């Protein structure tokens, strides 16, 4: 779009001089104005860009153009009100996750304590190594269990949920434990396997050959020494954050923790008899009776 020309003021009688100025101005090459979005398309072809709109000021309580609140649009100031039912359901699910996570971290910490019996400089039999490996597997699986999405609609645990900000070193250790869980403990990824096998004949001389397999797998322990100490520190930090969060929620709404989760599916999986309506036993009452 060529810019508008404003001729210099001339007297009414000097029309020829004014016409000469207009002709000279019209002979200049027009100035081209390129929009920012068009320039961006030249620099980055193939990237769709929307022209930037001018900032427009609206009064309080007004609706932006193109947003009709009667048809589900949002106003410039207010958004849709929160759904109390959904907020209650999320709070209940979050509370259950924190309670489950507290138990999971307790199991992981117990396994960590048992694993301290493993001396990295000592030699152990295969049976003892497998016992330590059981502790290590329990530690990793129990620790990472809360951070895994499970069935039932309970959200996974996050560090933000318990107000915890780990250091870079502990974040890296957390990621390593999750990777160990996904590739070694809960699954057997091909790239993480260390194994050798060999067939051998157990038949007597003159008999039909009878072969068996002798296999040797890596029974070593990963979380040992300084790495186990760092893991123990990570577990305790996460566990304490969970306990603090539960304590605050308990003080704010104690009645919300009066619950019982005892599904028939869980009882059947553990071989427990069908549920009775008898109330849960009060440990404090048992101590008083003694």
C-alpha positions as MATLAB code, in Angstrom:
seq = 'XXXXXXXXXXXXXXXXXXXXXXXXXXXXXXXXXXXXXXXXXXXXXXXXXXXXXXXXXXXXXXXXXXXXXXXXXXXXXXXXXXXXXXXXXXXXXXXXXXXXXXXXXXXXXXXXXXXXXXXXXXXXXXXXXXXXXXXXXXXXXXXXXXXXXXXXXXXXXXXXXXXXXXXXXXXXXXXXXXXXXXXXXXXXXXXXXXXXXXXXXXXXXXXXXXXXXXXXXXXXXXXXXXXXXXXXXXXXXXXXXXXXXXXXXXXXXXXXXXXXXXXXXXXXXXXXXXXXXXXXXXXXXXXXXX';
ca = [
       0.000    0.000    0.000;
       1.532    3.301   -1.127;
       1.740    6.012    1.520;
      -0.557    8.992    1.250;
       1.074   12.144   -0.164;
       0.355   15.446    1.494;
       1.358   18.217   -0.921;
       3.087   21.301    0.359;
       0.814   24.282    0.859;
       0.652   26.531   -2.188;
      -1.331   29.579   -2.917;
      -4.463   29.157   -4.889;
      -2.963   30.867   -7.976;
       0.142   28.728   -8.278;
      -1.657   25.570   -9.531;
       1.077   24.652  -12.058;
       3.782   24.403   -9.411;
       1.482   22.304   -7.222;
       0.746   19.950  -10.170;
       4.474   19.505  -10.803;
       5.026   18.456   -7.203;
       2.183   15.909   -7.406;
       3.621   14.408  -10.605;
       7.093   14.130   -9.054;
       5.663   12.403   -5.991;
       3.646    9.934   -8.086;
       6.761    8.926  -10.067;
       8.545    7.641   -6.914;
       8.528    3.869   -6.368;
       5.855    2.949   -3.819;
       6.992    1.891   -0.353;
       6.077   -1.733    0.514;
       4.950   -2.550    4.016;
       5.460   -6.214    4.994;
       3.546   -7.640    7.939;
       5.569   -9.385   10.661;
       3.858  -12.692    9.900;
       4.792  -12.478    6.227;
       8.414  -11.752    7.126;
       8.398  -14.719    9.448;
       7.136  -16.964    6.661;
      10.111  -15.901    4.553;
      12.564  -16.686    7.337;
      10.835  -19.907    8.416;
       8.888  -21.279    5.444;
       6.227  -23.844    6.172;
       5.476  -22.512    9.661;
       1.986  -21.105    9.834;
       1.864  -17.875   11.777;
      -1.150  -15.810   12.720;
      -0.949  -12.026   12.386;
      -0.568  -10.295   15.721;
      -3.603   -8.356   16.796;
      -3.412   -4.986   18.430;
      -3.886   -4.900   22.182;
      -7.354   -3.665   22.950;
      -8.486   -2.542   26.359;
     -11.771   -3.731   27.732;
     -13.589   -2.638   30.816;
     -14.144   -4.901   33.785;
     -16.885   -7.455   33.274;
     -16.896   -7.097   29.479;
     -16.516   -9.977   27.026;
     -13.847  -10.165   24.388;
     -15.024  -10.042   20.761;
     -15.759  -13.464   19.344;
     -16.385  -15.023   22.772;
     -20.048  -15.621   23.490;
     -20.544  -16.753   27.079;
     -24.051  -17.927   26.265;
     -22.494  -20.530   23.969;
     -19.816  -21.746   26.330;
     -17.174  -19.057   25.781;
     -15.025  -17.598   28.568;
     -15.055  -14.019   29.703;
     -11.971  -11.850   29.883;
     -12.023  -11.897   33.697;
     -13.830  -15.024   34.890;
     -13.569  -18.669   33.863;
     -15.914  -21.569   34.523;
     -16.448  -22.204   38.255;
     -14.759  -25.306   39.685;
     -16.800  -28.456   39.966;
     -17.138  -29.285   43.689;
     -17.855  -32.939   42.989;
     -14.710  -33.367   40.884;
     -12.631  -31.525   43.472;
     -13.900  -33.868   46.191;
     -13.181  -36.951   44.097;
      -9.662  -35.750   43.354;
      -8.997  -34.947   47.023;
     -10.140  -38.449   48.019;
      -7.980  -40.090   45.344;
      -4.978  -37.960   46.322;
      -5.451  -38.902   49.986;
      -5.519  -42.596   49.114;
      -2.366  -42.235   47.011;
      -0.526  -40.569   49.876;
      -1.581  -43.341   52.277;
      -0.554  -46.050   49.808;
       2.746  -44.263   49.189;
       3.509  -44.070   52.891;
       3.284  -47.855   53.125;
       5.322  -48.331   49.934;
       8.138  -46.143   51.251;
       8.102  -48.015   54.560;
       8.635  -51.275   52.667;
      11.432  -49.727   50.622;
      13.160  -48.413   53.746;
      12.936  -51.813   55.445;
      14.460  -53.503   52.401;
      17.195  -50.860   52.400;
      18.034  -51.658   56.029;
      18.227  -55.378   55.251;
      20.474  -54.671   52.272;
      23.028  -52.975   54.526;
      24.068  -56.473   55.640;
      25.641  -57.002   52.222;
      29.361  -56.215   52.332;
      30.699  -55.151   48.958;
      34.139  -56.619   49.774;
      32.865  -60.032   50.939;
      32.139  -63.196   48.959;
      28.732  -64.837   49.203;
      27.120  -68.019   48.037;
      24.502  -67.967   45.300;
      21.743  -68.382   47.891;
      22.948  -65.387   49.910;
      23.322  -63.257   46.796;
      19.750  -64.084   45.802;
      18.560  -63.129   49.275;
      20.227  -59.724   48.894;
      18.809  -59.461   45.378;
      15.325  -59.985   46.816;
      15.912  -57.057   49.167;
      17.172  -54.911   46.302;
      14.206  -55.787   44.094;
      11.767  -54.991   46.888;
      13.502  -51.670   47.515;
      13.305  -50.562   43.886;
       9.785  -51.832   43.171;
       8.309  -50.507   46.429;
       9.928  -47.088   45.990;
       8.852  -46.621   42.364;
       5.363  -48.088   42.821;
       3.724  -44.794   43.910;
       5.049  -42.982   40.826;
       3.442  -45.492   38.441;
      -0.081  -45.082   37.089;
      -2.318  -47.808   38.495;
      -5.893  -48.940   37.961;
      -8.779  -47.479   39.886;
      -8.357  -43.789   39.094;
      -5.812  -43.021   41.823;
      -3.318  -40.475   40.465;
       0.386  -41.320   40.638;
       2.523  -39.632   43.249;
       4.496  -36.567   42.195;
       7.084  -34.537   44.048;
       4.868  -31.488   43.607;
       2.036  -33.309   45.376;
       4.097  -33.442   48.573;
       5.842  -30.087   48.087;
       9.267  -31.641   47.561;
      12.013  -30.256   45.345;
      14.895  -32.677   44.991;
      18.464  -31.709   44.223;
      19.876  -32.472   40.786;
      21.807  -35.417   42.207;
      18.742  -36.957   43.837;
      16.605  -36.364   40.760;
      19.162  -38.308   38.749;
      19.117  -41.103   41.346;
      15.308  -41.161   41.267;
      15.389  -41.516   37.475;
      17.954  -44.312   37.796;
      15.737  -46.250   40.218;
      12.769  -45.856   37.891;
      14.894  -47.122   34.997;
      16.054  -50.098   37.075;
      12.441  -50.901   37.839;
      11.400  -50.727   34.178;
      14.329  -52.696   32.735;
      15.609  -55.045   35.441;
      13.256  -55.487   38.399;
       9.705  -55.504   37.058;
      10.749  -56.502   33.527;
      13.603  -58.372   31.871;
      14.782  -56.191   29.018;
      17.014  -57.976   26.548;
      19.711  -55.307   26.630;
      20.018  -55.586   30.419;
      20.517  -59.360   30.548;
      23.862  -61.005   31.414;
      23.680  -64.754   31.014;
      25.639  -67.749   29.780;
      24.327  -71.278   29.178;
      25.897  -74.596   28.290;
      24.385  -78.034   27.615;
      25.950  -81.097   29.231;
      25.323  -84.825   28.848;
      24.296  -86.700   32.011;
      23.748  -90.084   30.409;
      25.842  -93.119   31.253;
      28.248  -94.616   28.752;
      26.407  -96.573   26.089;
      23.043  -95.017   26.866;
      21.044  -92.564   24.775;
      22.407  -89.066   25.381;
      20.426  -87.043   27.881;
      21.198  -83.356   27.987;
      20.542  -80.772   30.664;
      21.155  -77.030   30.672;
      23.564  -75.283   32.974;
      22.894  -71.538   33.076;
      24.659  -68.785   34.940;
      23.081  -65.342   35.300;
      24.423  -62.181   36.826;
      23.415  -62.354   40.501;
      25.279  -59.190   41.457;
      23.888  -56.348   43.561;
      23.711  -52.828   42.131;
      22.661  -50.807   45.184;
      25.627  -51.306   47.446;
      28.185  -49.151   49.218;
      27.905  -45.387   48.708;
      25.095  -45.825   46.200;
      23.011  -47.581   48.853;
      23.688  -44.748   51.311;
      22.529  -42.174   48.740;
      19.456  -44.273   47.984;
      18.605  -44.460   51.673;
      18.841  -40.660   51.901;
      16.513  -40.257   48.911;
      13.970  -42.685   50.345;
      13.911  -40.914   53.706;
      13.498  -37.489   52.131;
      10.518  -38.618   50.040;
       9.015  -40.507   52.978;
       9.267  -37.500   55.301;
       7.624  -35.273   52.681;
       4.708  -37.723   52.448;
       4.335  -37.826   56.234;
       4.371  -34.022   56.492;
       1.707  -33.698   53.801;
      -0.525  -36.275   55.446;
      -0.103  -34.538   58.804;
      -1.206  -31.182   57.388;
      -4.206  -32.752   55.665;
      -5.121  -34.608   58.833;
      -5.143  -31.446   60.934;
      -7.225  -29.613   58.348;
      -9.836  -32.364   57.865;
      -9.525  -35.254   60.344;
     -12.872  -36.832   59.456;
     -11.696  -37.455   55.887;
      -9.225  -40.039   57.203;
     -11.969  -42.152   58.778;
     -12.110  -44.686   55.962;
     -11.814  -48.385   55.229;
     -10.617  -49.808   51.908;
     -11.161  -53.563   51.784;
     -12.365  -54.735   48.386;
     -13.614  -58.260   47.780;
     -11.167  -58.616   44.870;
      -8.223  -57.923   47.181;
      -9.516  -60.372   49.786;
     -10.025  -63.077   47.187;
      -6.516  -62.546   45.763;
      -5.030  -63.070   49.228;
      -7.273  -65.987   50.121;
      -9.037  -64.039   52.874;
     -12.589  -64.968   53.886;
     -15.434  -62.642   52.826;
     -15.586  -59.376   54.669;
     -17.541  -59.102   57.883;
     -19.096  -55.961   59.273;
     -16.990  -56.086   62.445;
     -15.231  -52.750   63.074;
     -11.483  -52.426   62.863;
      -9.656  -53.159   66.098;
      -8.437  -50.145   68.062;
      -4.806  -50.697   69.133;
      -5.157  -48.134   71.920;
      -8.120  -50.022   73.334;
      -6.150  -53.286   73.336;
      -3.348  -51.667   75.309;
      -5.807  -50.292   77.862;
      -7.415  -53.699   78.328;
      -4.042  -55.233   79.105;
];
